[in-house]
Amino acid sequence: MFVDTNLLINDYLYRAEGFEKSRVAYDALNFLRAKPKSTLYVASFSLVQLISTLSRQKVSDAIIREELQFIVARYQLVDFTKADIMRGLNLAGRDVEDAFQYAVSQKMRCRYILTDNVKDFKG
Protein backbone atom coordinates (compact mmCIF):
# COMPACT_ATOMS: atom_id res chain seq x y z
CA MET A 1 0.00 0.00 0.00
CA PHE A 2 1.21 3.44 -0.92
CA VAL A 3 0.74 6.36 1.49
CA ASP A 4 0.08 9.77 -0.03
CA THR A 5 1.90 12.75 1.48
CA ASN A 6 -1.28 14.37 2.74
CA LEU A 7 -1.98 11.35 4.95
CA LEU A 8 1.48 11.61 6.54
CA ILE A 9 0.90 15.30 7.21
CA ASN A 10 -2.58 14.77 8.66
CA ASP A 11 -1.34 11.87 10.80
CA TYR A 12 1.33 14.10 12.35
CA LEU A 13 -1.00 17.06 12.80
CA TYR A 14 -3.54 14.88 14.58
CA ARG A 15 -0.90 13.58 17.01
CA ALA A 16 0.62 17.03 17.66
CA GLU A 17 -0.80 19.42 20.20
CA GLY A 18 -2.53 22.54 18.97
CA PHE A 19 -3.56 21.27 15.52
CA GLU A 20 -7.03 20.33 14.35
CA LYS A 21 -6.93 17.73 11.59
CA SER A 22 -8.59 14.54 10.55
CA ARG A 23 -8.48 11.60 12.92
CA VAL A 24 -9.16 9.33 9.94
CA ALA A 25 -5.53 9.47 8.75
CA TYR A 26 -4.27 8.70 12.24
CA ASP A 27 -6.66 5.77 12.76
CA ALA A 28 -6.06 4.26 9.31
CA LEU A 29 -2.28 4.45 9.52
CA ASN A 30 -2.19 3.13 13.09
CA PHE A 31 -4.33 0.17 12.06
CA LEU A 32 -2.19 -0.64 9.02
CA ARG A 33 1.15 -0.13 10.78
CA ALA A 34 0.06 -2.70 13.37
CA LYS A 35 -0.55 -5.39 10.73
CA PRO A 36 2.60 -7.53 10.49
CA LYS A 37 2.30 -8.33 6.76
CA SER A 38 1.37 -4.81 5.73
CA THR A 39 4.09 -2.85 3.91
CA LEU A 40 3.44 0.85 3.67
CA TYR A 41 5.40 2.70 1.00
CA VAL A 42 6.17 6.42 0.98
CA ALA A 43 7.88 8.39 -1.80
CA SER A 44 11.16 9.91 -0.66
CA PHE A 45 10.00 13.33 -1.87
CA SER A 46 7.08 13.11 0.57
CA LEU A 47 9.53 13.68 3.40
CA VAL A 48 10.65 16.95 1.85
CA GLN A 49 7.02 18.02 1.48
CA LEU A 50 6.38 17.06 5.10
CA ILE A 51 9.38 19.11 6.28
CA SER A 52 8.20 22.11 4.28
CA THR A 53 4.63 21.87 5.61
CA LEU A 54 5.70 21.45 9.22
CA SER A 55 8.19 24.31 8.95
CA ARG A 56 5.41 26.60 7.67
CA GLN A 57 3.37 25.51 10.71
CA LYS A 58 6.27 26.70 12.94
CA VAL A 59 7.12 23.18 14.13
CA SER A 60 10.65 23.11 15.58
CA ASP A 61 13.51 21.41 13.75
CA ALA A 62 13.94 18.99 16.67
CA ILE A 63 10.33 17.82 16.42
CA ILE A 64 10.55 17.56 12.63
CA ARG A 65 13.62 15.34 13.04
CA GLU A 66 11.71 13.14 15.50
CA GLU A 67 8.84 12.83 13.02
CA LEU A 68 11.22 11.86 10.23
CA GLN A 69 12.72 9.15 12.45
CA PHE A 70 9.19 7.96 13.23
CA ILE A 71 8.41 7.68 9.50
CA VAL A 72 11.70 6.04 8.52
CA ALA A 73 11.18 3.38 11.20
CA ARG A 74 7.63 2.56 10.07
CA TYR A 75 7.52 3.01 6.31
CA GLN A 76 9.39 1.70 3.30
CA LEU A 77 10.89 4.69 1.46
CA VAL A 78 10.83 4.65 -2.33
CA ASP A 79 13.36 6.71 -4.24
CA PHE A 80 11.99 9.12 -6.82
CA THR A 81 13.83 8.84 -10.13
CA LYS A 82 13.96 10.55 -13.50
CA ALA A 83 11.89 7.69 -14.94
CA ASP A 84 9.21 8.34 -12.28
CA ILE A 85 9.16 12.01 -13.25
CA MET A 86 8.72 11.13 -16.91
CA ARG A 87 5.91 8.65 -16.11
CA GLY A 88 4.20 11.24 -13.92
CA LEU A 89 4.46 13.96 -16.56
CA ASN A 90 2.74 11.66 -19.05
CA LEU A 91 -0.30 11.18 -16.82
CA ALA A 92 -2.71 13.71 -18.28
CA GLY A 93 -5.47 15.22 -16.21
CA ARG A 94 -3.87 14.70 -12.82
CA ASP A 95 -2.46 17.16 -10.34
CA VAL A 96 1.31 17.10 -11.04
CA GLU A 97 2.35 16.12 -7.49
CA ASP A 98 -0.32 13.41 -7.35
CA ALA A 99 0.82 12.12 -10.75
CA PHE A 100 4.30 11.62 -9.29
CA GLN A 101 2.81 9.86 -6.26
CA TYR A 102 0.86 7.60 -8.60
CA ALA A 103 3.93 6.84 -10.73
CA VAL A 104 5.94 5.82 -7.65
CA SER A 105 3.07 3.69 -6.33
CA GLN A 106 2.91 1.86 -9.65
CA LYS A 107 6.66 1.27 -9.63
CA MET A 108 6.21 -0.58 -6.33
CA ARG A 109 3.16 -2.43 -7.72
CA CYS A 110 0.95 -1.12 -4.94
CA ARG A 111 -2.65 -2.20 -5.28
CA TYR A 112 -3.88 0.60 -3.02
CA ILE A 113 -3.12 4.28 -2.51
CA LEU A 114 -4.02 5.59 0.92
CA THR A 115 -5.14 9.18 0.66
CA ASP A 116 -7.81 11.56 1.85
CA ASN A 117 -7.62 13.32 -1.51
CA VAL A 118 -9.57 10.69 -3.49
CA LYS A 119 -10.61 13.01 -6.34
CA ASP A 120 -7.04 13.17 -7.68
CA PHE A 121 -6.59 9.38 -7.68
CA LYS A 122 -9.77 8.13 -9.39
CA GLY A 123 -9.17 5.54 -12.07
C-alpha positions as CSV (number, residue, x, y, z in Angstrom):
1,M,0.0,0.0,0.0
2,F,1.2,3.4,-0.9
3,V,0.7,6.4,1.5
4,D,0.1,9.8,0.0
5,T,1.9,12.8,1.5
6,N,-1.3,14.4,2.7
7,L,-2.0,11.3,4.9
8,L,1.5,11.6,6.5
9,I,0.9,15.3,7.2
10,N,-2.6,14.8,8.7
11,D,-1.3,11.9,10.8
12,Y,1.3,14.1,12.3
13,L,-1.0,17.1,12.8
14,Y,-3.5,14.9,14.6
15,R,-0.9,13.6,17.0
16,A,0.6,17.0,17.7
17,E,-0.8,19.4,20.2
18,G,-2.5,22.5,19.0
19,F,-3.6,21.3,15.5
20,E,-7.0,20.3,14.3
21,K,-6.9,17.7,11.6
22,S,-8.6,14.5,10.5
23,R,-8.5,11.6,12.9
24,V,-9.2,9.3,9.9
25,A,-5.5,9.5,8.8
26,Y,-4.3,8.7,12.2
27,D,-6.7,5.8,12.8
28,A,-6.1,4.3,9.3
29,L,-2.3,4.4,9.5
30,N,-2.2,3.1,13.1
31,F,-4.3,0.2,12.1
32,L,-2.2,-0.6,9.0
33,R,1.2,-0.1,10.8
34,A,0.1,-2.7,13.4
35,K,-0.5,-5.4,10.7
36,P,2.6,-7.5,10.5
37,K,2.3,-8.3,6.8
38,S,1.4,-4.8,5.7
39,T,4.1,-2.9,3.9
40,L,3.4,0.9,3.7
41,Y,5.4,2.7,1.0
42,V,6.2,6.4,1.0
43,A,7.9,8.4,-1.8
44,S,11.2,9.9,-0.7
45,F,10.0,13.3,-1.9
46,S,7.1,13.1,0.6
47,L,9.5,13.7,3.4
48,V,10.7,16.9,1.9
49,Q,7.0,18.0,1.5
50,L,6.4,17.1,5.1
51,I,9.4,19.1,6.3
52,S,8.2,22.1,4.3
53,T,4.6,21.9,5.6
54,L,5.7,21.5,9.2
55,S,8.2,24.3,8.9
56,R,5.4,26.6,7.7
57,Q,3.4,25.5,10.7
58,K,6.3,26.7,12.9
59,V,7.1,23.2,14.1
60,S,10.6,23.1,15.6
61,D,13.5,21.4,13.7
62,A,13.9,19.0,16.7
63,I,10.3,17.8,16.4
64,I,10.6,17.6,12.6
65,R,13.6,15.3,13.0
66,E,11.7,13.1,15.5
67,E,8.8,12.8,13.0
68,L,11.2,11.9,10.2
69,Q,12.7,9.2,12.4
70,F,9.2,8.0,13.2
71,I,8.4,7.7,9.5
72,V,11.7,6.0,8.5
73,A,11.2,3.4,11.2
74,R,7.6,2.6,10.1
75,Y,7.5,3.0,6.3
76,Q,9.4,1.7,3.3
77,L,10.9,4.7,1.5
78,V,10.8,4.7,-2.3
79,D,13.4,6.7,-4.2
80,F,12.0,9.1,-6.8
81,T,13.8,8.8,-10.1
82,K,14.0,10.6,-13.5
83,A,11.9,7.7,-14.9
84,D,9.2,8.3,-12.3
85,I,9.2,12.0,-13.3
86,M,8.7,11.1,-16.9
87,R,5.9,8.7,-16.1
88,G,4.2,11.2,-13.9
89,L,4.5,14.0,-16.6
90,N,2.7,11.7,-19.1
91,L,-0.3,11.2,-16.8
92,A,-2.7,13.7,-18.3
93,G,-5.5,15.2,-16.2
94,R,-3.9,14.7,-12.8
95,D,-2.5,17.2,-10.3
96,V,1.3,17.1,-11.0
97,E,2.3,16.1,-7.5
98,D,-0.3,13.4,-7.4
99,A,0.8,12.1,-10.8
100,F,4.3,11.6,-9.3
101,Q,2.8,9.9,-6.3
102,Y,0.9,7.6,-8.6
103,A,3.9,6.8,-10.7
104,V,5.9,5.8,-7.7
105,S,3.1,3.7,-6.3
106,Q,2.9,1.9,-9.7
107,K,6.7,1.3,-9.6
108,M,6.2,-0.6,-6.3
109,R,3.2,-2.4,-7.7
110,C,0.9,-1.1,-4.9
111,R,-2.7,-2.2,-5.3
112,Y,-3.9,0.6,-3.0
113,I,-3.1,4.3,-2.5
114,L,-4.0,5.6,0.9
115,T,-5.1,9.2,0.7
116,D,-7.8,11.6,1.8
117,N,-7.6,13.3,-1.5
118,V,-9.6,10.7,-3.5
119,K,-10.6,13.0,-6.3
120,D,-7.0,13.2,-7.7
121,F,-6.6,9.4,-7.7
122,K,-9.8,8.1,-9.4
123,G,-9.2,5.5,-12.1
